[in-house]
């Protein structure tokens, strides 16, 4: 689903509860909610290695 920035802002104003949970999207992944292990997949590999 695609929407304009303006429509996204309007949606967030109508449904502020969605702002309490992170929504991470890239070309291969979608993550809704916070999971420390899963959210790492959105960090560049070099950053993940540095944290080990």
Buried (B, 14 or more C-beta within 10 A) or exposed (E): EEEEEEEEEEEEEEEEEEEEEEEBEEEEEEBEEEEEEEBEBBEEEEEEEEEE
